[in-house]
Amino acid sequence: MSEAAASRRAAELAARASYGRLVALLAARTRDIAAAEDALADAFAAALRHWPQRGVPANPDAWLMTAAKRTLLNAARHDNMRTAASGEVERRTINRLSDTEQAMIPDERLKLLFVCAHPAIDAAARTPLMLQTVLGLDAARIGAAFLIAPATMGQRLVRAKAKIRDAGLRFTVPEPEAMPERLGPVLDAVYAAYGAGWDGLGGDDAAVNGLGEEAIFLGRLLAELLPDAPEAKGLLALMLYCEARREARRDLSGRFVPLADQDARLWSAPMIAEAERLLTAASRAGQFGRYQCEAAIQSVHVQRPIEGSVNHRALLTLYDLLAAHAPTAGILVARAATLLQAGDPAAALAALDTLTGQERIATYQPYWATRAHALRATGATAAARNAFHKAAGLATDPAIRAWLLAEAAGTA
């Protein structure tokens, strides 16, 4: 590998591992997320210029933090020249950034997550804002995850960052009485980050690869920080159930393997056991929660090796409960898929038809894949092939795209 390639790789790894930590630490002191992101972007650009000639530093994070701090200080001096208060502005900025060398402290990211969940921030922007500022996803990828146009998402994010800066929102974990209102969007962001890594929304982007591990790490922090919050445990259990199956999602040739066809011997028994313990502990609170319910659905699936089949009646009961509380496109499509797997393709199509015409559904790949399978099961082969091709065109994972095209070719 050339020196330039090695330097670029080092910068990519730093972006993947440390972007959220560095932005959180910078923004915690300046209370200006946009400025922190711009400073860090300049630092990465400087790394790509200097590291190939001078070598990758022993501590890339410290180098990036120093470069970003320098950018912020220079900006403070520039602003101060217009206000004739240079000494005071620089002194305050230095004081605010004096402890940023503690770049491995994860609590700063948690603080930033809760800042982004502040009631003063537009509710529709809270989770996307966390994905961008803490986990480094861009507006296009966030828009894809939420089925929203990138330009619209970008505008929401800009307004949200300006609100945090102008209102001077405190970078602290909220008081217990304020926690319930803010916890939901934080959990949503962590799960959306896990989903982005799981679904391969980042492609070959090193800043996105590994998001699953990052999300589970943050999920563990939240569960530890909030031992009395059952939904924090529910989310962690849900992610662990899914992560336990990661090795079974591809065969030895790298081809996609759907859940029903996976070799359960490849599932991680320790992860499943931990997830079961977490779900049991969460259920003791006696409070319904979306993530506890989704984790319970995954718990039904992992019983297949023990019971010899999947309990579709239990799945439908859980999906009905979930849809009553959170009727999102993803949940409603998953419920339709369960109807199909239970042997009722007509009911599955009827459920999908209630979503037809919605703007977001037009570009939602799982909808088209589920519709394709349901159409094929009813004998509508031509329509099924068209739906398989539509789903394949929307797939971001090459292995899933190849599987869908093979399903289309095998539909006669």
C-alpha positions in Angstrom: 0.0 0.0 0.0 1.4 3.4 -1.0 2.0 6.1 1.6 -0.9 8.2 0.2 -3.2 5.2 0.4 -2.1 4.3 3.9 -2.7 7.9 5.0 -6.2 8.0 3.5 -7.0 4.7 5.1 -5.8 6.1 8.5 -8.1 9.1 8.0 -11.0 6.9 7.1 -10.5 4.8 10.2 -10.3 7.9 12.4 -13.5 9.1 10.8 -15.2 5.9 11.5 -14.0 5.5 15.1 -13.8 9.0 16.4 -16.0 11.4 14.4 -18.8 11.5 16.9 -16.5 11.8 19.9 -14.5 14.6 18.4 -17.6 16.6 17.3 -19.2 16.1 20.7 -16.2 17.3 22.5 -15.7 20.4 20.3 -19.4 21.3 20.3 -19.8 20.8 24.1 -17.4 23.7 24.5 -18.5 26.0 21.7 -22.2 25.0 21.7 -22.0 25.4 17.9 -22.4 22.1 16.2 -22.0 23.4 12.7 -18.8 25.2 13.6 -17.5 22.0 15.2 -18.3 20.0 12.2 -16.7 22.5 9.8 -13.5 22.6 12.0 -13.3 18.8 12.0 -13.9 18.7 8.2 -10.9 21.1 7.8 -8.9 18.9 10.1 -9.6 15.8 8.0 -8.7 17.7 4.8 -5.5 18.8 6.4 -4.7 15.2 7.4 -5.1 14.1 3.8 -2.6 16.9 2.8 0.0 16.4 5.4 0.0 12.7 6.5 1.2 11.4 3.1 4.3 13.6 3.4 4.9 13.5 7.1 3.5 10.1 8.0 0.5 9.2 10.1 0.9 10.5 13.6 1.0 8.1 16.5 -2.3 9.5 17.9 -4.5 10.5 14.9 -7.3 11.6 17.2 -5.1 14.0 19.1 -3.7 15.4 15.8 -7.2 15.9 14.4 -8.4 17.5 17.7 -5.5 19.9 17.7 -6.1 20.9 14.1 -9.8 21.4 14.7 -9.1 23.5 17.9 -6.8 25.7 15.9 -9.5 26.3 13.3 -11.9 27.3 16.0 -9.4 29.6 17.6 -8.6 31.3 14.3 -12.3 31.8 13.7 -12.7 33.3 17.1 -9.8 35.7 16.4 -11.3 36.6 13.0 -14.7 37.3 14.6 -13.1 39.3 17.3 -11.4 41.6 14.9 -14.8 42.8 14.0 -15.9 43.2 17.6 -12.6 44.6 19.0 -12.6 42.1 21.8 -9.9 39.7 20.7 -8.4 38.9 24.1 -11.6 38.0 25.8 -13.1 35.9 22.9 -9.8 33.9 22.6 -9.6 33.4 26.3 -13.1 32.1 26.5 -12.6 29.8 23.6 -9.4 28.4 25.0 -11.0 27.8 28.4 -13.9 26.0 26.7 -11.6 23.7 24.8 -9.1 23.1 27.6 -10.1 19.6 28.4 -10.8 18.3 24.9 -7.8 16.0 25.1 -10.1 13.6 26.9 -11.3 12.4 23.5 -12.1 8.9 24.6 -14.7 9.8 27.2 -18.0 8.5 25.7 -20.2 10.6 28.0 -19.7 13.6 25.8 -21.4 11.8 22.9 -24.3 10.9 25.2 -24.6 14.6 26.3 -24.7 15.6 22.6 -27.4 13.0 21.9 -29.6 14.4 24.7 -28.9 18.0 23.5 -30.2 17.0 20.0 -33.3 15.6 21.7 -34.1 18.9 23.4 -37.8 19.9 23.2 -36.8 23.2 21.5 -35.6 21.2 18.5 -38.1 20.3 15.9 -39.3 16.8 16.7 -38.8 15.6 13.1 -35.1 16.8 13.1 -34.0 15.3 16.5 -33.1 11.7 15.4 -31.6 12.8 12.1 -29.5 15.4 13.8 -28.1 12.8 16.2 -27.2 10.6 13.3 -25.3 13.4 11.6 -23.5 15.0 14.5 -22.8 12.0 16.7 -22.5 9.2 14.1 -21.3 11.0 11.0 -24.0 10.1 8.5 -24.6 12.7 5.8 -28.0 14.1 4.8 -28.3 11.8 1.8 -27.9 8.7 3.8 -30.1 10.0 6.6 -32.8 10.9 4.1 -32.6 7.4 2.7 -33.1 5.9 6.1 -36.1 8.1 6.8 -37.5 8.1 3.2 -37.1 11.8 2.9 -35.4 13.8 0.1 -31.8 14.8 0.9 -32.4 18.5 0.3 -35.3 18.5 2.7 -33.3 16.6 5.3 -30.4 19.0 4.9 -32.6 22.0 5.6 -34.0 20.4 8.7 -30.5 19.7 10.0 -29.2 23.2 9.3 -32.2 24.8 11.2 -31.7 22.4 14.1 -28.0 23.2 14.5 -28.7 26.9 14.4 -31.4 26.5 17.1 -28.8 24.8 19.4 -26.3 27.5 18.8 -28.6 30.5 19.1 -30.5 29.1 22.2 -27.2 28.2 24.0 -28.7 24.8 25.0 -26.8 23.2 27.8 -24.7 20.1 27.0 -25.7 18.0 29.9 -27.6 14.8 30.6 -31.1 16.0 31.5 -32.6 15.8 35.0 -34.6 12.6 35.7 -38.0 14.4 35.2 -37.0 15.5 31.8 -35.5 12.2 30.7 -38.6 10.4 29.4 -39.3 13.2 26.9 -35.8 13.0 25.5 -35.0 9.4 25.7 -37.2 8.2 22.9 -35.5 10.2 20.1 -32.1 9.1 21.5 -33.0 5.5 21.3 -34.4 6.0 17.8 -31.1 7.5 16.7 -29.1 4.6 18.1 -31.4 2.1 16.4 -31.3 4.0 13.1 -27.5 4.0 13.3 -27.6 0.2 13.8 -30.0 -0.2 10.9 -27.7 1.9 8.6 -24.8 -0.4 9.4 -27.0 -3.5 9.1 -28.5 -2.6 5.8 -25.3 -1.4 4.2 -26.5 2.2 3.5 -22.9 3.3 3.6 -21.6 1.0 0.9 -17.9 1.1 1.0 -17.8 4.2 3.2 -15.5 3.5 6.2 -17.4 6.1 8.2 -20.5 4.0 8.0 -19.1 0.5 8.2 -19.0 -0.7 11.8 -22.0 1.4 12.8 -23.5 -1.7 14.2 -20.8 -2.1 16.8 -20.9 1.7 17.5 -24.7 1.6 18.1 -24.4 -1.4 20.4 -21.7 0.4 22.4 -23.9 3.4 22.8 -26.9 1.1 23.6 -24.8 -0.4 26.5 -23.9 3.0 27.8 -27.6 4.1 27.8 -28.6 0.9 29.6 -26.0 1.4 32.2 -26.8 5.2 32.6 -30.5 4.5 32.9 -30.9 1.2 34.7 -34.6 2.0 35.4 -35.5 2.7 31.8 -36.9 -0.6 30.3 -36.8 0.7 26.8 -33.0 1.2 26.9 -32.7 -2.5 27.8 -35.3 -3.4 25.1 -33.3 -1.6 22.5 -30.0 -3.2 23.5 -31.7 -6.6 23.5 -33.2 -6.0 20.0 -29.8 -5.1 18.6 -28.1 -8.1 20.2 -30.8 -10.5 18.8 -30.1 -9.1 15.3 -26.3 -9.0 15.7 -26.3 -12.6 16.8 -27.4 -13.6 13.3 -24.9 -11.5 11.4 -22.6 -14.4 10.4 -25.6 -16.4 9.1 -26.8 -13.6 6.7 -24.3 -14.7 4.0 -23.3 -18.1 2.8 -19.6 -19.1 2.1 -19.9 -17.4 -1.4 -21.2 -14.2 0.1 -24.7 -14.7 -1.1 -27.6 -13.3 1.0 -29.5 -15.8 3.1 -33.0 -14.8 4.3 -33.9 -15.3 7.9 -36.1 -18.3 7.3 -33.3 -20.1 5.5 -30.4 -19.3 7.9 -28.4 -22.0 9.6 -29.2 -21.3 13.3 -26.0 -23.1 14.3 -24.2 -19.9 13.1 -26.2 -17.7 15.4 -24.3 -16.4 18.5 -25.6 -18.2 21.5 -24.0 -15.8 24.0 -25.5 -12.8 22.4 -28.9 -14.4 22.3 -28.6 -15.3 26.0 -27.7 -11.8 26.9 -30.6 -10.4 24.8 -33.0 -12.8 26.6 -31.8 -11.6 30.0 -32.2 -8.0 29.0 -35.7 -8.5 27.6 -36.7 -10.4 30.8 -35.3 -7.6 33.0 -37.1 -4.9 30.9 -40.4 -6.7 31.0 -40.4 -6.6 34.8 -41.3 -2.9 34.7 -44.7 -3.8 33.2 -44.5 -0.9 30.7 -45.2 -1.3 27.0 -42.4 -0.1 24.8 -41.7 -0.3 21.1 -38.2 -1.7 21.4 -39.3 -4.2 24.0 -42.0 -5.4 21.6 -39.6 -5.6 18.7 -37.1 -7.5 20.8 -39.9 -9.9 21.8 -40.5 -10.5 18.0 -36.9 -11.4 17.6 -37.1 -13.6 20.6 -39.8 -15.6 18.8 -37.6 -16.0 15.8 -34.7 -17.4 17.8 -36.9 -20.1 19.2 -37.0 -21.8 15.8 -34.1 -24.2 16.5 -35.7 -25.2 19.8 -39.4 -25.5 18.6 -38.6 -26.6 15.1 -40.8 -23.9 13.5 -41.7 -20.2 13.9 -44.7 -19.3 16.0 -46.5 -17.1 13.4 -49.5 -16.6 15.7 -47.3 -15.1 18.4 -45.6 -12.9 15.8 -48.9 -11.6 14.5 -50.0 -10.8 18.0 -46.9 -8.8 18.7 -47.0 -7.0 15.3 -50.6 -6.1 16.0 -49.6 -4.6 19.3 -46.7 -2.9 17.8 -48.7 -1.4 14.9 -51.3 -0.1 17.3 -48.6 2.0 19.1 -46.2 2.7 16.2 -47.7 2.3 12.8 -44.6 3.1 10.8 -44.0 1.9 7.2 -41.4 -0.6 8.4 -43.6 -2.1 11.1 -46.6 -2.4 8.8 -44.6 -4.0 6.0 -43.1 -6.4 8.5 -46.6 -7.4 9.7 -47.6 -8.0 6.1 -44.5 -10.2 5.6 -45.6 -12.2 8.7 -49.0 -12.8 7.2 -47.3 -14.1 4.1 -45.1 -16.4 6.1 -48.1 -17.6 8.0 -49.6 -18.8 4.7 -52.0 -16.0 3.9 -50.6 -14.2 0.9 -54.0 -12.6 0.1 -54.1 -11.0 3.5 -50.5 -9.9 3.1 -51.4 -8.2 -0.2 -54.5 -6.5 1.3 -52.3 -5.1 4.1 -49.7 -3.8 1.6 -52.5 -2.3 -0.5 -53.4 0.0 2.4 -50.0 1.5 2.1 -50.0 1.8 -1.7 -49.9 5.4 -3.0 -48.0 6.8 0.0 -45.1 8.8 -1.3 -42.5 7.1 1.0 -43.6 3.6 0.0 -42.6 4.2 -3.6 -38.9 4.0 -2.7 -39.1 1.6 0.3 -37.3 -1.6 -0.8 -38.8 -4.0 1.8 -42.3 -3.0 0.6 -41.6 -4.1 -3.0 -39.7 -7.3 -1.9 -42.6 -8.3 0.3 -45.1 -7.5 -2.4 -43.2 -9.5 -4.9 -43.2 -12.6 -2.7 -46.9 -12.2 -1.9 -47.8 -11.7 -5.6 -45.9 -14.8 -6.5 -47.6 -16.8 -3.9 -51.0 -15.8 -5.4 -49.9 -16.8 -8.9 -49.5 -13.3 -10.2 -46.1 -14.1 -11.7 -45.7 -11.2 -14.1 -46.6 -8.6 -11.4 -44.3 -10.5 -9.0 -41.3 -10.2 -11.5 -41.9 -6.5 -11.9 -42.0 -6.0 -8.1 -38.8 -8.1 -7.7 -37.0 -5.9 -10.2 -38.4 -2.8 -8.5 -37.1 -4.0 -5.1 -33.7 -4.9 -6.6 -33.3 -1.5 -8.1 -33.9 0.0 -4.6 -31.5 -2.3 -2.8 -28.3 -0.8 -1.5 -26.7 -4.1 -0.6 -25.2 -5.9 -3.7 -25.9 -9.3 -2.1 -29.6 -8.5 -1.5 -29.9 -7.0 -5.0 -28.4 -10.2 -6.5 -30.8 -12.4 -4.5 -33.8 -10.4 -5.5 -32.8 -10.6 -9.2 -32.4 -14.3 -8.8 -35.9 -14.5 -7.3 -37.3 -12.6 -10.2 -35.5 -14.9 -12.7 -36.9 -17.9 -10.9 -40.5 -16.6 -10.9 -42.4 -18.4 -13.7 
